Amino acid sequence: MTREPTMLSLIEDYLAFRRQLGFTLGTAGDELRLFARYADRSGHRGPLTIELAVQWAKLPTDAKPAYWAWRLHAVRMFAQYRVLEDPRTEVPPPGLLGPMFRRGQPHIYSAEEITALLEATRTLHRRMRPHTCEALFGLLAATGLRVGEALGLTCQHVDLETGVLNIVKSKASKCRLVPLHPSATAALRRYTAVRDRVHPEPKSDAFFLTDRGTALSYQRVTVTFRTLRRQLGWRAPPGGAAPRVHDLRHTFTVRALLRWYEAGANVDEKIAALATYLGHVNPTSTYWYLTAVPELMAVTGRRFERYAREGGIR
């Protein structure tokens, strides 16, 4: 009598299949392993069921519904793969636990807030931490890079002679070149001088290093930012979320658009260049980052008034 394979073994087969196709699994792979262990520990045998998937997805009872939906979506992708091998597999219908994503209101930093953030990094303790955090947050503000892209930079990816970054394996699995403003290049040169003096023989070839000479992790960046946020007294507005590191990317996008409007540039043409700079496949993704800050609404209002005055409305 053939024994039913464990859910963990089935999940590992699925993840191996996805890797062969070139997908980066990220946290979805970790979540699926948690699901598999839950199923095996509960004594489940046989094909996957919708009931089992929903029970696991809603296990963190204090989590937001969007997180439940995301967990169920990961299992649904696995179920679609399994049903080809085992037709008894139940595939959860899309949207069973609601939408996965709800766009929160990002915080658009003022120039004064960014300056305050960079100054606050200098109060951090240890040898490299203040220098690394100031350079990292400054780079994110100046380029709109994703945090993961910045942390993935190696010394070979940063050309401080020409002032160009080579972004490898971005979110869309594409590579791109990101030119820097001269001020950003100068700031990175200052950081490099400190880093190479403190770590003449680092343990990692990462551009941004910790006090131990290892690569800086996303988790450490998040923890440090929260520390600085509390120090600066930045709190969540009523019904909103507190400022995040990722909001620096939103800020870069909005400020770029404002500069073009103020300069009278053709924004429809510029947005395509901005999409490429940010590593987006198409401008639709770039528009996601645009937020109605008062300055942007004022510019938009003035443009609409001119449009109406010149006969745009019949």
N, C-alpha and C positions, 0 to 999 in steps of 0.2 A: 504494500500500500504506500503510495507516494505521499509524503508529507507536504502540507501547504508551505510555501516559502514564507519567511518572515516579512513583515512590511518593511523593515529596515533594509533587507537585501533587495527588495523590489525598488525601493527609493534609490539605493546606491546604483542599481542598474540604470535607472532613469537619469540620474545626475551624470553618470559616465557618458550616456548617450548625448546629453545636452552639451557636455564639454567637447565631444567629438565634432559637434556641429559648430563649435567656436563660440558658444555662449559663455559669458562670465556670470556665474551663479550668484555670487555675493551672499547677502543675508537670506535669500530665498532658499538656498540649499541648506543652510543651518536650520531654518524653520521646518523644512520638510523632514529633516532628521529628527527634530523634536516630535513631529507628528508621528513618525514611524515608531519611535520609542514609546510614545503614548499608546499607540494601537497595540503594540506587542505586549506591553506591561498589562494592558487591560484584558488580555487573553483573546483579542480579536483574531479570528482566522477566517480565511476565505476572501472573497472580493471586497473591494472598498465600497462603503455605503455612504450615502449622503448624510445619514444620521451621525455616523462616526465622525465625518469631516466637520460637520457643524458643531458637534460637541467639543471637539478639539479647538476649533477656531475661536470659540467663545469662552475658552478656559480662563483667560485673564479677565475676570468679571468686571474689573475696574477700568479696563481699557476702553478706548473710543471705538464706536461702531466701524469707523473707517479702517481701524487696525484689524478688527475681526474680518472684515471684507477682504483685506489684503491677504490674510492668512488663508482664508478659504480659496481665494484665487490661486494661490500657490498649489494647493491640493487639487484644485480643478484642472490645472495644467498637467499634473501628474496623472489624474484620472483619464484625461483625454488620450494620454499615451498608453495607459494600461488597458483601456477598452479595446484597443486593437488586438491585444494578446488574449484578454479575457473579457468576452462580451457581457459577462455578468456584472462587470464594474458599473457602478452608478456614478454618473458625472453630474456634479452640482450645477444647476442652471446659473447662467451669468446674472449677477446682481441679486442673488438670493439674500445676502446680508447687507444690501445697500451698496452705495458707491465706495470705491477704495480711496478716492482722493477728494478732499474739500480744500479749495484754495483759501488759505488764511490770508489775512491782510499783512503783507510784509512791512517791516519798518524801513523807511527810507531815511538814511542817515544824513544829517546836515554836515557841512564841512567842519563845523565846530565839534560835532560829536566824534567824527573820525579822528580829528586832532587829539581830542581828549582820550580816545581809546589808545592811540599810539603812545601818548604820554604816560598813560596808566601802565603800559607794559614795562616801562622802565623801573617801576616799583617792585617788580617781581624779583624773587630771590634766586640764588644760584648763578653759576657763571654764564651759561649759554641761554637760559630761558628768556630773560628780557630781550636779548638781541634777536633770538630766533622768532619770538612772538611779534616783536615790532616789525621785523622784515616780512614775516608771513602776512600779517593783517594789512600792512601797507601795500603789499603786492596784490592781495585780493581786492582792496579798494581801488587800486590803480588800473587793474586789468579786468576785473569781473570774472576771474578764473573760478572754477569750482574748487572747493577745498581739496577734494581728492586729486585733482589735476596738479595743484600746487605741491601737495605732499608727495606726489609721484615723480616730481622732478629729480633728476640726478645731476651731478655736476656737469656731465657731458651734455645735458639738455639745456644748459643755461650759457649762452654766449654773451658775455659782458663786453666783448669788443664791438660787436655789431648791435648789441641791445635787443636780442631776439631769443625767445623761448621756443623750444621744440616740445610741443605737447604730444605725448605718445599714448595711444589707447585711451582716448577720452570716452565720455559716456556713450557716444555713438560709434565707438570702436574705430574712430578715425584719428589720423594724426594731423596736426596743423602747426603753423608757425605763428607766434604771437609777438609782434614788435612792441617794445617798451618805450614809454616816455623817457627822455633823458634823466629826469629826476628819479624815476623808478630804477633805472640802471645804476645811477650813482648810489642809491640806497642799498642796492644789492651788492655793489662793490664793497661798501663799508661793512656790510654783514659778512661777506666772504673773508675779509681781512681778519675780523675777530674770530670767525669760525676756524680758519686755518691756523691761527695762533693757538687757540685753545685745544684744537684737535688736529695736530700735525699728521697723525695716523688714525683716522676715524675707523670705526667698526662697520660703517656703511658708506656707500657712495651717494646716498641721498643728499640733496642740496641743503635741506633744512634738518639740522641735527639737534639731538637732546644733549643734556649735560654729560651723558655717558658716551656720546659719539655715535649713537644709534639713530635710526630714522624716526622722525616725529610721527606719532599715530594720530588718527582722527579723534579718538577718544580723548587723548591728552589735550588736543586743541579745544575740544568742546568743554572740558572741565576748566581749563584755564580761562576761556572766554566767559564762562558763567561766573568765575571768581571776579574777573574784571568788571563784569556787568553789575554785580552786587556792589562792588567798590564804587562804581560810578553812579549808583542809585537808579539805574535804568530798570523800570518795572513794566509789567504788562498793562496796557490800557484796559478799561472795562470791557469785558467780552472779547478781548484780543490776546495776543501772545507777546511775550517779552522779545526784545530784539535778539536776533540770531546771527551767527557768523555768516550763514548763507544769504542774509539780507544785504550783505555788501555787494553781492552779484546783482541783486535787484536795483540797488542804489546806483551802481555803475551804469546800468542800462538806462534808467530814468534820466540820470544826469547827462548822458551822451545825447539823448533825444532832446533835452532842454537846450543844450548848447547849439544843436543844429537848428532848432526852431528860432532861437535868438539870432543866429547868424543868417537866417533866411535861406538855409539850404533846402534842397529837395529831399525831404525825409523819406519819401517812398523809395528813392534810389539809395539813400544812405542805409536804410534798414537792412538791405541785403548784405552790405559790407559788414554791418554790425553782427548779423547772424553768423557769418563766416568767422568773425573774430571771436565770438563766444562759443563756437563749436557746435552750432545748431545746424541740423540738416536742412531746415527751411525756415523762413521768417516767422511762420506761425508760432514756433517755439519761442522765438524772441519776444513776440507780443505778450506771451504769458508773464513776462517779467515787468511789463509796464504797469505802473500804479498811478492812480489819479491823485498826485500830490497837488497842493494848492498852486504852486508855480506852473505846473504843467497844465492845470485847468485854466489858469489865467491866459497862458499862451494860446491854448485851444480856443478860448472864448474870443480873443482878439482876432484870430484867423477866421473864425466863423462870422464875426461882425463884418470883416473886410469882404468876405465872400458874399454876404447878403447885400452889402452896400454896392458892390460892383455888379449886381444883377444876377447873382447865382440862384436866387429863388424867384420863380416866376409866378 
